[in-house]
Amino acid sequence: MPIIINLDVMLARRKMSLTQLSELVGITMSNLSILKTGKAKAIRLETLESICKVLDCQPGDILEFRFE
């Protein structure tokens, strides 16, 4: 898949765990895990906005497009 999810990179930069993000954003650990591993087929803009607010980042910091 040419869209790469860099959620683990942003979590490391912010020194935050997936559990902490889950609690702050209000998303289940399993849904965040699916997103983090790149297995998600879609993400709601509302969810992306919440993650960006908590991590103080831009959507482009989390989502990356790579040409294959």
C-alpha positions in Angstrom: 0.0 0.0 0.0 1.6 3.3 -1.0 0.1 5.2 1.9 2.3 4.8 5.0 1.0 5.5 8.5 3.7 7.1 10.7 1.8 7.0 13.9 4.5 5.1 15.7 7.1 7.7 14.7 4.9 10.5 16.0 4.3 8.7 19.3 8.0 8.1 19.8 8.7 11.8 19.1 6.2 12.8 21.6 7.3 10.1 24.1 3.7 8.9 24.3 2.4 5.4 24.4 -0.5 4.0 22.4 -2.4 3.6 25.6 -2.0 7.3 26.5 -3.1 8.3 23.0 -6.1 6.0 23.2 -7.2 7.6 26.5 -6.6 11.2 25.3 -8.3 10.7 21.9 -11.1 8.4 23.0 -10.4 5.7 20.5 -10.1 2.0 21.4 -6.6 0.5 21.6 -7.6 -2.1 19.0 -8.6 0.6 16.5 -5.4 2.6 17.1 -3.4 -0.6 16.7 -5.1 -1.3 13.3 -4.3 2.2 12.2 -0.7 2.1 13.5 0.1 -1.2 11.7 -1.3 0.2 8.4 -4.2 -2.4 8.3 -6.9 0.3 8.3 -8.9 0.7 5.1 -10.1 4.2 6.1 -9.8 6.9 8.8 -12.4 9.5 9.7 -11.2 13.0 9.3 -12.6 13.6 12.8 -10.4 10.9 14.2 -7.4 12.2 12.3 -8.1 15.7 13.7 -8.3 14.4 17.2 -5.0 12.5 16.9 -3.3 15.6 15.4 -4.6 17.8 18.2 -3.2 15.4 20.9 0.1 14.9 19.1 0.4 18.6 18.1 1.1 17.7 14.5 -0.2 18.0 11.0 -2.0 15.2 9.1 1.1 15.0 6.8 3.2 14.1 9.8 1.1 10.9 10.2 0.1 10.0 6.6 2.7 9.6 3.9 2.3 8.7 0.2 5.1 6.7 -1.4 5.3 5.9 -5.1 5.8 2.2 -5.7 
